[in-house]
């Protein structure tokens, strides 16, 4: 479907932002192949037809569309008289990571720990859609145009940063829609179960009985939806609790390990390092404690 993806650790790099209109209906979408530039189009008024790689889109007031770089697009029909639209041309990033093979950003962020992998994922932007609050969207696009045309020296960075936030808002709306699925509800129940049992790791039997479904299915679904295994997710919740204990109490690593049901302090330290990237001792030396 030629979806456009962004790395979570890289801004969309702006080349051009603009606001256009066609009072008489004499324009159509240009025939072009933009090898390095993605395109975002938002229709404020009127009607725009765009064909991308033989897929046809009809955009009316409040609708938007992302067009992928290096994929031909064109129009065959004149715009409706009075049509008005915004556009953004942007580079997605330098290809030091293959965005096509990167894992999708996980919407299941119930732990307060932010892992490095979070910033090595991608956000697949919604191909097309219609905004629920066009007045707000158009205000944001107007601000982007003003920032793009401003004279100050940091304009490329500030414009890219503002655009990133604008795209994140669209991506967030996409996540809200996906949250209505049956699969999301099942995974949500599992996460609630793990969160309320974060002082110990639940067994496969306990999970299966609590959810009332086959564990093999639950395990496969959980990994597909979150990008993590059930064990990994439970480990993260336990380590989050361990960090809170180490910050707030005068307690040693062995005591934390015992209270959270680990077999021994050595195994606890292994899990801690796997989750956080550092040993418990190193972590304690790096943080503030109450």
Residue pairs with C-beta under 8 A, 6 or more apart in sequence:
1 55
1 127
2 52
2 53
2 55
2 67
2 68
2 71
2 127
3 66
3 68
3 124
3 125
3 127
4 38
4 66
4 67
4 68
4 69
4 92
4 124
4 125
4 127
5 92
5 99
5 100
5 102
5 122
5 123
5 124
5 125
6 12
6 92
6 93
6 99
6 122
6 123
6 125
6 164
6 167
7 92
7 93
7 97
7 99
7 102
7 120
7 121
7 122
8 105
8 118
8 119
8 120
8 121
8 122
8 123
9 119
9 120
10 92
10 93
10 94
11 93
11 157
11 160
11 161
11 163
11 164
12 38
12 88
12 90
12 91
12 92
12 160
12 163
12 164
12 167
13 90
13 91
13 92
13 93
13 156
13 160
14 88
14 89
14 90
14 148
14 156
14 159
14 160
14 163
15 37
15 89
15 90
15 91
16 87
16 88
16 89
16 148
17 86
17 87
17 88
17 89
17 144
17 145
17 148
17 159
17 163
18 86
18 87
18 145
18 148
19 84
19 85
19 86
19 141
19 142
19 145
20 84
20 85
20 86
20 87
21 45
21 82
21 83
21 84
21 85
22 46
22 79
22 81
22 82
22 83
22 84
23 81
23 82
24 81
25 78
25 79
25 80
25 81
25 82
25 83
26 78
27 78
27 79
28 49
28 75
28 76
28 77
28 78
28 79
29 48
29 49
29 50
29 51
29 73
29 74
29 75
30 74
30 75
31 72
31 74
31 75
32 72
32 73
32 74
33 70
33 71
33 72
33 73
34 67
34 69
34 70
34 89
35 69
35 70
36 69
36 70
36 91
37 69
37 89
37 90
37 91
38 66
38 67
38 68
38 69
38 89
38 90
38 91
38 92
39 66
39 67
39 73
39 87
39 88
39 89
40 64
40 65
40 66
40 67
40 87
40 88
40 90
40 167
41 48
41 50
41 59
41 64
41 65
41 67
41 85
41 86
41 87
42 63
42 64
42 85
42 86
42 87
42 131
42 137
42 138
42 141
43 59
43 60
43 61
43 62
43 63
43 64
43 83
43 84
43 85
44 61
44 84
44 85
44 86
44 134
44 138
45 61
45 82
45 83
45 84
46 60
46 61
46 79
46 80
46 81
46 82
46 83
46 84
46 85
47 58
47 59
47 60
47 79
47 80
47 83
48 58
48 59
48 75
48 79
48 83
48 85
49 56
49 57
49 58
49 59
49 75
49 76
49 77
50 56
50 57
50 59
50 65
50 67
50 73
50 74
50 75
51 57
51 73
51 74
51 75
51 76
52 67
52 68
52 71
52 72
52 73
53 71
53 72
53 73
57 65
57 128
59 65
59 85
59 128
61 134
62 130
62 131
62 134
62 137
63 128
63 129
63 130
63 131
64 128
64 129
64 130
64 131
64 170
65 127
65 128
66 125
66 126
66 127
66 128
67 73
69 91
69 92
86 138
86 141
86 144
86 145
88 144
88 163
90 160
90 163
92 99
93 99
97 120
99 122
102 120
102 121
102 122
103 117
103 120
103 121
103 122
103 227
104 121
104 122
104 123
104 124
104 227
105 118
105 121
105 122
105 123
106 118
106 121
106 226
106 227
106 228
107 175
107 178
107 179
108 187
108 191
108 225
108 226
109 118
110 191
110 194
110 195
110 237
111 236
111 237
111 240
112 240
113 236
113 239
113 240
113 243
113 275
113 276
115 236
115 275
116 277
121 227
123 167
123 168
123 171
125 167
125 170
125 171
125 174
126 170
126 171
126 173
126 174
129 170
129 173
129 174
131 137
131 170
131 173
132 173
140 166
140 169
141 166
143 162
144 159
144 162
144 163
144 166
147 155
147 158
147 159
147 162
148 155
148 159
152 158
178 184
183 221
183 224
183 225
184 225
186 211
186 213
186 218
186 221
187 221
187 222
187 225
187 226
189 211
190 207
190 211
190 218
190 222
190 230
191 233
193 202
193 207
193 210
193 211
194 202
194 230
194 233
194 234
194 237
195 237
198 234
198 237
198 238
198 240
198 241
199 238
199 241
199 259
199 260
199 261
200 238
200 260
200 261
201 231
201 234
201 235
201 238
201 261
202 210
202 234
204 215
204 219
204 230
205 215
207 215
207 218
207 230
208 214
208 215
208 218
211 218
218 230
219 229
219 230
222 228
222 229
222 230
222 233
223 229
223 230
226 233
228 236
235 271
235 274
235 275
236 275
238 260
238 271
239 271
239 272
239 275
239 276
241 260
242 256
242 260
242 268
242 272
242 280
243 276
243 283
243 287
245 251
245 256
245 259
246 253
246 256
246 280
246 283
246 284
246 289
247 287
247 288
247 289
247 290
248 289
248 290
253 265
253 268
253 269
253 280
253 281
254 265
256 268
256 280
257 264
257 265
257 267
257 268
257 269
260 268
262 268
262 271
268 280
269 279
269 280
272 279
272 280
272 283
273 279
273 280
276 283
278 286
